[in-house]
Amino acid sequence: MFLSSCVPVVLIFWWTSTTVWAQTAAPGVVCESKNGTSCEECLSNVTCLWCIKTKSCVTYPVRTILPPHSLCPLYDARWGLCWMNFQNLIITLAVVGGVIIIALLVCLFCCCKCENFGSSRFMAKMERQANKSRTKQEERRAEMKQRHDDIRRKYGLSGPNPYSRFG
């Protein structure tokens, strides 16, 4: 239901925003001429702001991002949609923006943490493999030395090196 009610509003908003720029050179005159009409009639022009408290249609003050309180209180100001006031819009945008920022920070933290965790885990695995191959090499070296010593003893070559007297 919400989506079906939003689509016509978005299409009307798009249509009015594209036609307003072409039709008006002084939008203030158009907005003030809609005083005494309804909110929907006033907001058919995207440069207009409807104030429920005074039931007046005024030109949206583009120099100030938010309409000043003297023009219309935020709770009573309507722009774009008659059912959405600026106060709720600001709160909603702040909450959504905060959630998006927190989500991005959490994702960034998780990505960096997981990457560091993965690389440290990889480095630990490589170190274990290096230690394992080093111990196997030392075992083989000890076996070969033992075998050579056995052969030397068998043939009586275990004494002093016979080649030492030539040197």
C-alpha positions, 0 to 999 in steps of 0.5 A: 500500500505504501509503495503504491501511494508513493509512486504517484507522488514521486511522479507528480513531484518529478513532473512539477519539478520539471515544469516549474523551472520552465514556467516561472521566472519569479516563483514567489509571485506564484506561491503567494498567489496560492494563499487560501488554497489547500496544501496540495494546491500549494505544493503542486509547485516545488518552490512553494512551502505550505504553513499549516499554522497560518494556512499560507503558501510561501516561497521556500527560502532557498538561502537558508536550508531550513525555513526560519521560525518566523516564517513557519515553525518546523512542525507546521512547515510542509514541503513536497508532501502534505503529511510530512513536516520538517521536524519529522523529516530532520529527525528521520534523516538524522537517524537514517544518516547515523545508522548508515554511518555506523553501518559503514564504520562497522563494515570497515572495522570488520573488513580491516579486522578480518583482513588482519586476522586472516593475514596473521592466521596465514602467517602463523600457518606458514611459520608452522609449515616452515618449522615442520619442514625444518624439523624434518630436515634436521631429522633427515640430517641426523639419520644420514649422519648416523648412517655415515657413522655406522658405515665408517665404523663398519669399515674402520674409518672412524678414527682420525681423518686419513687426509689430515696428514696430507694438508 
